[in-house]
Amino acid sequence: MAQGSLLKLDDYRRVAPRGTIDFLMRIGERLRGKRLVHVSASRYGGPVVEVLNRVVPLLNDLGVETTWEITIGTADFDQVTRAVGKALAGTEQVITELMLSRLRETGIDNAGRLQLDADLVVVHDAPPLYLVEQRKEASRWLWLCHHDLSSAQPQLWNTLRPVVQRYDASVFSLARFAAPLSIPRFIVYPSIDPLSERNREMTRAEQATVMDRLRVPRDKPILLQIGPFERQHDPLGVINAYRLVKKHHDVRLVLAGVGGAFGGREDLSVHVHACLLALRTGKPVKMSYGREESFYGHVHRHPARLWCEHRATRDGRITCVRMQILLDGGAYASSSTAVASNAASFALGPYRVDNALIEATAVYTNNPPCGAMRGFGAVQGCFAYEAQMDRLAAALEIDPVELRLLNALQPGDTMPTGQVVTGSLPVAEVIRRAAELPVPEPEELPQILTPGMLSDRALRRRR
């Protein structure tokens, strides 16, 4: 059976009620040739992404031409959307006029960039909300809200409601989540993908391993709720339900957090010393590194050596790239395999290359261990391929910006992994905007001695 985005509608026959797939295919015949566009704020993480990763290819399998567009904005726009999302979910937030202006300006800016010509445009949640102000009358627009708006901050919702009412209709997950609107409101209940890896049946051995790790007793029947400890996932409701049932039955509540991994949290550092101190003293121990200690004790980005060969035609079109990437993982493996994978996957940068040979190797050394840092694996390659583009431009006597524009990735191009790029891909636009920015004035920076931005091993090499 196909996996991930390669799933076809026929793959669901074994789990769907009898006749359901045939019914959907008959509906698809009536919609064949129609164009549908989904718009969200990200292609990574969250329930919206999980749904669209499956729904978009399945709709295309039905014959409905479906694409998925992403809004982009500055770092402060991301902060605005997070605050607005929390406020709409009922968590008290300070939302200023400037923040709302940024939300609107970013929406209008993206409307001129995204491919929104379609029979139906489905906009997900608040970040792309203001796209509707630039809508074309020929298409229908739908706002799909994945959150509970029953307790939204009144002042914020009063500002956003007129924008929502410019849509043709709205969709909510539950009736009690829906906010009062003058446009039609529809309810589409939450669902899960039965063929997703996270929703498959676990073997008894897998269940036992997880429960032992979380120290969950197995002497009673288990009722399980999975979700972040956030208001919209109603963790207090679980606790209140437990208190109610406890009055009549012998039950036990276990809050078993599985934690998360990001950057330095994926590796052991201060934990070892804290555990040893706790064993020695017999008391709980809390321990944290200072800034200088952190540079010595926490993992850092993988140092890398890269050998690159870029070939191009006389007019500047890149025809072939060969690259070898050697990553210093330090004394332990940590996340070196993922770093090497990312380094190879992103080694060509945002440029179209039809022929590539990329080899990425992570090695053990006697240096301090390295781990996942921001953009792990991709950053090292970025330095290399951009330096190569400058060298190639000089050798061909072509303007460096024009060389980059000539080779910029576009929708429909293929990545070195074989993935075909779909949706929006504003590489050329980003290059032009970056080229328009003034070059910063040179400034005299203080010398960093130790340990700061320079690793201790780098200092030793300099000495």
C-alpha positions in Angstrom: 0.0 0.0 0.0 1.2 3.5 -0.8 2.4 5.6 2.1 2.2 9.3 3.0 1.1 11.7 0.2 1.2 8.8 -2.3 -2.0 7.3 -0.9 -4.9 6.8 -3.3 -8.6 6.8 -2.5 -8.7 3.0 -3.3 -6.3 2.4 -0.4 -9.2 3.3 2.0 -11.5 0.6 0.8 -10.4 -1.8 3.5 -11.3 0.7 6.3 -14.2 2.7 4.9 -17.8 1.5 5.2 -18.9 -0.5 2.1 -19.9 1.7 -0.8 -18.3 4.9 0.6 -15.4 5.1 -1.8 -17.7 4.4 -4.9 -20.0 7.1 -3.6 -17.1 9.6 -3.4 -15.9 8.7 -6.8 -19.4 9.4 -8.3 -19.3 12.8 -6.6 -15.8 13.3 -8.0 -17.1 12.7 -11.5 -19.5 15.6 -11.1 -16.7 17.9 -9.8 -14.1 16.8 -12.3 -12.3 19.8 -13.8 -13.1 22.1 -10.9 -10.3 23.9 -9.2 -9.8 24.2 -5.4 -7.2 26.1 -3.5 -6.4 25.6 0.2 -4.5 28.4 2.0 -2.8 28.0 5.4 0.0 29.7 7.3 2.4 26.7 7.4 3.2 23.4 5.7 4.8 22.0 8.9 3.2 20.8 12.2 -0.3 21.1 13.5 -3.7 19.5 12.7 -4.3 21.7 9.6 -1.1 20.4 8.0 -1.8 16.8 8.9 -5.3 17.1 7.3 -4.1 18.9 4.1 -1.2 16.5 3.6 -3.7 13.8 2.9 -6.8 15.7 1.6 -5.0 17.5 -1.2 -3.6 14.4 -3.0 -6.9 12.5 -2.4 -8.9 15.4 -4.0 -6.6 15.4 -7.0 -7.1 11.6 -7.2 -10.8 12.3 -7.5 -10.2 14.6 -10.4 -10.6 17.9 -8.6 -7.6 20.1 -9.4 -6.4 21.0 -5.9 -3.4 23.0 -4.7 -2.1 24.2 -1.3 -0.8 27.7 -0.9 1.2 29.1 2.1 1.2 32.6 3.3 4.6 34.0 4.3 5.5 36.9 6.5 8.2 38.3 8.7 9.2 37.0 12.2 7.0 39.6 13.9 4.0 38.3 11.7 4.5 34.9 13.1 4.4 36.3 16.7 1.2 38.2 15.8 -0.5 35.1 14.4 0.4 33.1 17.5 -1.0 35.8 19.8 -4.2 36.2 17.7 -4.7 32.4 17.7 -4.4 32.2 21.4 -6.8 35.2 21.9 -9.4 33.6 19.6 -9.1 30.4 21.6 -9.9 32.4 24.8 -6.5 32.9 26.3 -6.0 36.6 27.4 -3.6 38.3 25.0 -2.6 41.9 24.4 -3.5 42.6 20.7 -2.6 46.1 19.5 -3.7 48.1 16.5 -0.2 47.7 15.1 -0.5 43.9 15.3 -3.8 43.9 13.5 -2.3 46.2 10.8 0.5 43.7 10.3 -2.0 40.8 9.9 -3.9 42.8 7.3 -0.9 44.1 5.4 0.7 40.6 5.2 -2.6 39.2 3.9 -2.9 41.8 1.2 0.8 41.3 0.3 0.3 37.5 -0.1 -2.8 37.9 -2.1 -0.8 39.4 -4.9 1.7 36.6 -4.8 -0.4 33.4 -4.3 -2.2 31.5 -7.1 -5.8 32.0 -6.0 -7.7 31.7 -9.3 -10.1 28.8 -8.4 -13.7 27.8 -8.2 -13.4 27.6 -4.5 -10.8 29.1 -2.1 -10.6 27.6 1.4 -8.8 29.7 3.9 -7.7 28.0 7.1 -7.8 29.9 10.4 -6.8 33.5 11.2 -3.3 34.1 9.7 -4.5 34.2 6.0 -7.9 35.8 6.9 -7.4 39.1 5.2 -6.7 37.5 1.8 -10.5 37.8 1.2 -10.1 41.6 0.8 -8.5 40.9 -2.6 -10.9 38.2 -3.7 -12.2 37.9 -7.3 -16.0 37.8 -7.6 -15.9 34.8 -9.9 -14.8 32.4 -7.2 -16.4 31.3 -3.9 -14.5 31.8 -0.6 -14.8 29.6 2.5 -13.3 30.3 5.9 -12.5 27.1 7.8 -11.9 27.7 11.5 -10.2 24.8 13.4 -10.5 26.4 16.8 -13.2 27.0 19.5 -14.4 30.6 19.1 -17.0 30.4 21.9 -14.7 32.2 24.3 -12.8 34.5 21.9 -11.6 37.8 23.2 -14.6 40.1 22.4 -12.6 43.1 21.2 -10.5 41.1 18.8 -13.4 39.1 17.5 -15.4 42.3 17.0 -12.6 43.5 14.8 -12.2 40.3 12.8 -15.9 39.4 12.4 -16.6 41.9 9.5 -13.6 40.4 7.7 -15.0 36.9 8.2 -18.4 38.0 6.9 -16.8 38.9 3.5 -16.5 35.1 2.9 -19.4 33.2 1.3 -19.6 30.7 4.2 -17.7 29.5 7.3 -17.0 26.0 8.7 -16.5 25.0 12.3 -15.7 21.6 14.0 -18.5 21.7 16.5 -21.7 23.7 16.8 -20.6 25.1 20.2 -17.3 26.3 18.6 -19.1 28.5 16.1 -19.3 32.3 16.6 -22.3 34.4 15.6 -22.1 35.4 11.9 -24.3 36.7 9.2 -23.0 34.2 6.6 -23.9 30.5 6.4 -22.2 28.4 9.0 -21.5 24.7 8.4 -20.3 22.0 10.8 -17.7 19.5 9.6 -16.8 17.2 12.5 -13.2 16.4 13.3 -11.8 13.2 11.9 -8.7 11.2 11.8 -6.9 9.4 9.0 -7.1 5.7 9.7 -4.1 5.0 7.5 -1.8 7.5 9.2 1.2 6.0 11.0 0.1 7.8 14.2 -3.4 6.2 14.1 -2.4 2.6 13.4 -3.0 -0.2 15.9 0.0 -0.6 18.2 1.2 -4.1 19.0 1.0 -5.3 22.6 4.8 -5.1 22.9 4.8 -1.5 21.8 2.0 -0.6 24.3 3.9 -2.3 27.1 7.1 -0.5 26.2 5.5 3.0 26.2 3.5 2.3 29.4 6.6 1.0 31.2 8.5 4.1 30.2 5.7 6.4 31.4 5.2 4.3 34.6 1.6 3.8 33.9 0.1 0.9 36.0 -1.9 -1.7 34.1 -4.1 -3.1 36.9 -7.2 -1.2 35.7 -9.0 -0.6 32.3 -7.5 2.4 30.6 -9.2 5.5 29.1 -6.8 7.6 27.1 -6.8 11.2 26.0 -3.9 12.5 23.8 -3.3 16.2 23.3 -1.2 19.2 24.3 -1.7 20.6 27.8 -3.5 23.6 26.3 -6.9 25.2 26.9 -8.4 24.3 23.6 -7.7 20.6 24.3 -9.6 20.8 27.5 -7.1 19.3 30.0 -9.2 20.7 32.9 -12.2 18.9 31.5 -10.4 15.6 31.9 -9.5 16.4 35.5 -13.1 17.4 36.3 -14.4 14.2 34.7 -12.0 12.2 36.8 -13.1 14.0 40.0 -16.8 13.2 39.1 -16.2 9.5 38.4 -13.9 9.1 41.4 -16.9 9.7 43.7 -18.5 6.5 42.5 -15.7 4.3 41.2 -12.1 3.3 42.1 -10.3 5.1 39.3 -6.8 6.6 38.9 -5.7 9.7 36.9 -2.3 9.6 35.3 -0.9 12.7 33.6 1.8 11.0 31.5 3.5 13.7 29.5 5.7 12.2 26.8 7.7 15.4 26.4 9.1 16.8 23.2 12.4 17.2 21.4 13.8 20.3 19.9 17.4 21.4 19.6 19.3 20.9 22.9 16.3 19.0 24.4 17.1 16.0 22.3 20.4 15.4 24.1 21.7 14.7 27.6 23.6 17.4 29.3 22.8 18.7 32.8 20.6 15.7 33.4 23.5 13.4 34.4 24.8 15.7 37.0 21.4 16.4 38.4 20.7 12.6 38.7 24.0 12.0 40.4 23.4 14.8 42.9 19.9 13.5 43.6 21.3 9.9 44.2 24.0 11.3 46.5 21.8 13.6 48.6 18.5 11.7 48.5 16.7 15.0 47.7 15.2 16.5 44.6 17.7 18.5 42.6 17.1 21.4 40.2 20.1 22.4 38.0 20.7 24.8 35.2 23.7 26.0 33.2 24.8 29.6 33.0 25.7 31.1 29.6 29.4 30.2 29.7 28.6 26.7 31.1 26.1 26.2 28.3 28.7 26.7 25.6 30.8 24.0 27.2 28.1 21.6 28.3 25.4 21.7 25.6 25.6 20.3 22.1 26.4 22.7 19.3 26.0 22.8 15.5 27.9 20.2 13.5 31.2 21.7 12.1 31.3 20.7 8.4 33.7 20.5 5.5 32.2 20.6 2.0 33.6 20.0 -1.4 31.5 21.4 -4.2 31.7 21.3 -8.0 29.1 23.4 -9.9 28.9 23.2 -13.7 26.9 25.5 -16.0 26.4 26.5 -19.6 27.9 29.7 -20.9 24.7 31.6 -20.4 24.6 30.6 -16.7 22.2 27.6 -16.4 23.4 25.1 -13.9 23.6 21.6 -15.4 25.3 19.6 -12.7 26.4 19.7 -9.1 28.6 17.3 -7.2 29.0 17.8 -3.5 30.6 15.9 -0.6 29.6 16.9 2.9 31.6 15.8 6.0 30.0 16.5 9.4 31.8 16.3 12.7 29.3 14.6 15.1 31.6 14.6 18.1 31.8 11.7 20.5 28.2 10.6 20.3 25.7 10.0 17.5 23.0 12.2 18.9 21.0 13.5 15.9 23.8 13.2 13.4 21.8 11.0 11.1 19.1 13.5 10.8 21.6 16.3 10.3 23.3 14.4 7.5 19.9 13.8 5.9 19.0 17.4 6.0 22.4 18.5 4.7 22.0 16.3 1.6 18.4 17.2 1.0 19.0 20.9 1.0 22.5 20.9 -0.5 21.4 22.5 -3.8 19.6 25.4 -2.1 16.7 27.1 -3.8 18.1 26.5 -7.3 17.1 24.2 -10.1 19.6 21.5 -10.9 18.8 18.6 -13.2 21.8 16.4 -12.3 23.3 16.1 -8.9 25.4 13.7 -6.9 25.4 14.5 -3.2 27.1 12.5 -0.5 26.7 13.5 3.2 28.7 11.7 5.9 28.6 12.2 9.7 31.6 10.8 11.6 32.5 10.2 15.3 35.4 12.2 16.6 37.0 13.0 19.9 35.4 16.5 19.9 32.5 17.5 22.1 29.2 16.0 20.8 27.1 18.0 18.4 23.3 18.0 18.0 20.3 19.6 16.3 20.4 23.4 16.2 18.2 25.8 14.1 18.0 24.6 10.5 20.2 21.6 11.4 22.2 20.4 8.4 20.8 23.0 6.0 22.8 25.9 7.3 26.2 24.5 6.6 25.2 23.8 3.0 23.8 27.2 2.5 27.2 28.8 3.1 28.7 26.5 0.5 26.2 26.8 -2.4 25.9 30.5 -2.1 29.6 30.9 -2.2 29.7 28.7 -5.2 27.0 30.9 -6.9 29.2 33.9 -6.4 32.3 32.1 -7.8 30.3 30.8 -10.8 29.0 34.3 -11.5 32.5 35.7 -11.5 33.8 32.9 -13.8 31.0 33.5 -16.3 31.1 37.3 -15.9 27.4 37.3 -15.0 25.8 39.5 -12.3 25.4 37.3 -9.2 21.8 38.3 -8.7 20.9 37.5 -12.4 22.6 34.1 -12.1 20.5 33.3 -9.1 17.3 34.5 -10.8 18.1 32.4 -13.9 18.4 29.2 -11.8 15.7 29.9 -9.1 13.3 27.0 -8.3 9.8 27.3 -9.6 6.6 25.3 -9.0 6.8 22.1 -11.0 10.6 21.8 -10.6 12.1 18.7 -8.9 14.2 18.6 -5.8 17.3 16.4 -5.5 15.2 13.9 -3.5 12.8 13.5 -6.4 10.0 15.6 -4.8 8.1 17.8 -7.2 7.5 21.2 -5.8 3.8 22.3 -5.8 2.1 25.4 -4.5 3.7 28.7 -4.2 7.5 29.1 -4.4 8.5 32.8 -4.4 12.3 32.2 -4.7 12.8 34.8 -7.5 10.7 37.4 -5.6 12.8 36.8 -2.4 16.0 37.2 -4.4 14.8 40.5 -5.9 13.7 41.9 -2.6 17.0 40.9 -0.9 19.0 42.5 -3.7 17.0 45.7 -3.2 18.0 46.0 0.4 20.9 48.4 1.2 24.2 46.9 2.2 24.8 47.5 5.9 27.6 49.8 6.9 30.7 48.0 8.2 30.9 48.1 11.9 33.7 47.2 14.3 32.8 44.2 16.4 34.3 43.3 19.8 36.7 40.4 19.8 35.0 37.4 21.4 37.5 35.5 23.6 35.8 32.6 25.3 33.5 30.8 24.9 30.9 32.9 23.1 30.2 32.5 19.4 33.6 30.8 18.9 33.8 27.2 20.0 36.6 26.2 22.4 38.1 23.9 19.7 38.2 26.8 17.3 40.0 28.9 19.9 42.6 26.1 20.3 43.2 26.0 16.5 43.7 29.8 16.5 46.2 29.6 19.3 
